[in-house]
Amino acid sequence: MALKARRGRLLFAFLGLAGSVPLTSCDDSSPSGNGPQLSVSYSPLDAGSDAKPSNSVSRKLFEMSGQVRLAVFKDYLNQSGETCDYVTGAVLLGNDGHTDFWRVGCSDSDDWMVSIAPDSSTRILSCQVAQSAGGDCKPFAVKGKPERPHRR
């Protein structure tokens, strides 16, 4: 299964190095410069969402510029062993207690759900796997109406 746990050291290392992360993977063009253009969103929220970060790690990610946030998630996924050449978006979906859930879109693989706990531990789950288990990667809080992910 595509569930992986990582301690926060790795994510905090990314947060500390975010200013020096190459941003070439977050532009709107293909790697060769002559292929199809990628649709990239730098917004930390889906349209109409009122989700807010509930822990300090997510708060730092939320407050970063879009390009830096996408680069941090790209490097995090790749160093966790997942395939993601180009991050096309990273949006905060909501939280369960003080664990925040982010949906990270990749141009060359499935979308990913990344959970970030208050102790900075993280988990990665393919959205495809989440759907097969009865969940999804849709926002929890849209237009003031809190929702929880579907669970069986």
C-alpha positions in Angstrom: 0.0 0.0 0.0 1.2 3.6 -0.7 1.1 4.7 3.0 4.3 6.0 4.4 5.2 7.6 7.7 8.0 10.1 8.0 9.2 11.9 11.0 9.1 15.7 10.9 12.9 16.1 10.7 12.6 15.6 7.0 9.8 18.1 6.5 11.4 20.6 8.9 14.6 20.3 6.9 12.7 21.3 3.8 11.1 24.2 5.6 14.6 25.4 6.6 15.9 25.0 3.1 12.9 26.2 1.2 14.6 29.4 0.0 17.3 27.3 -1.8 15.1 24.7 -3.4 15.2 24.9 -7.2 11.8 26.1 -8.5 12.2 24.9 -12.1 9.7 22.1 -11.5 6.9 24.5 -10.6 6.7 26.5 -13.8 3.9 26.2 -16.3 5.9 24.5 -19.1 7.0 21.0 -19.8 10.6 20.0 -19.0 11.7 20.2 -22.7 10.0 23.5 -23.2 8.1 22.4 -26.3 5.5 20.0 -24.8 2.0 20.6 -23.5 1.7 23.3 -20.8 0.9 22.1 -17.3 -1.9 23.7 -15.3 -0.4 24.9 -12.1 -2.2 26.4 -9.1 -0.3 28.3 -6.4 -3.3 28.8 -4.2 -3.1 27.1 -0.8 -6.9 26.5 -0.8 -9.6 25.2 -3.2 -12.1 27.9 -4.3 -14.7 28.5 -1.6 -12.7 26.7 1.1 -12.3 28.2 4.5 -9.8 25.6 5.8 -7.2 26.9 8.2 -3.9 25.3 9.3 -4.2 23.8 12.8 -0.5 23.3 13.6 2.7 25.2 13.2 4.2 23.1 10.3 1.1 23.5 8.2 0.9 27.2 9.1 4.5 27.6 7.7 3.6 25.8 4.5 0.4 27.8 4.2 2.2 31.1 4.5 4.9 30.3 2.0 4.8 31.6 -1.6 3.1 29.2 -3.9 6.2 28.3 -5.8 8.2 27.5 -2.7 5.3 25.5 -1.2 5.0 23.3 -4.4 8.8 22.8 -4.4 8.7 21.7 -0.7 6.0 19.2 -1.4 7.7 17.9 -4.6 11.0 17.3 -2.7 9.2 15.7 0.2 7.3 13.3 -2.1 10.4 12.4 -4.1 12.5 11.8 -1.0 9.7 9.7 0.5 10.1 7.4 -2.6 7.0 8.6 -4.5 7.0 9.7 -8.1 6.3 13.4 -8.7 8.2 15.2 -11.4 6.0 18.3 -11.3 3.7 19.4 -8.5 0.7 21.1 -10.0 -0.9 22.2 -6.7 -0.9 21.7 -3.0 -4.1 22.7 -1.1 -5.0 22.5 2.5 -8.2 20.3 2.8 -8.9 20.7 6.5 -8.0 19.0 9.7 -9.0 16.3 12.1 -8.1 17.5 15.5 -4.7 19.1 15.0 -3.6 16.9 12.1 -3.9 18.8 8.8 -4.6 17.2 5.4 -3.1 18.5 2.2 -3.9 17.3 -1.4 -0.8 17.5 -3.6 -1.3 17.2 -7.4 1.4 15.7 -9.5 1.7 15.8 -13.3 3.0 12.3 -13.7 1.4 10.3 -10.9 -1.7 10.1 -8.7 -2.7 12.9 -6.5 -1.5 12.5 -2.9 -3.0 13.1 0.5 -0.3 14.3 2.9 -1.2 14.5 6.6 0.8 16.6 9.0 0.4 16.0 12.7 1.2 18.5 15.5 4.4 16.6 16.3 5.4 17.2 12.7 5.1 13.5 11.8 3.6 13.0 8.3 1.9 10.3 6.3 1.4 10.1 2.5 -1.5 8.3 0.9 -2.3 8.1 -2.7 -5.8 9.6 -3.4 -6.5 6.5 -5.5 -5.9 4.3 -2.5 -7.9 6.6 -0.2 -10.9 6.3 -2.7 -10.6 2.5 -2.8 -10.8 2.5 1.1 -13.9 4.7 1.0 -12.3 8.1 1.5 -11.4 10.8 -0.8 -9.2 13.9 -1.3 -11.9 16.4 -1.4 -12.0 19.5 0.9 -13.4 19.0 4.4 -14.5 22.6 4.9 -16.2 24.3 2.0 -18.1 27.6 2.4 -18.3 27.3 6.2 -19.9 23.8 6.0 -17.4 21.4 7.8 -17.3 17.9 6.3 -15.2 14.9 7.3 -13.6 12.5 4.8 -15.7 9.4 4.2 -14.6 6.5 6.3 -15.8 2.9 6.5 
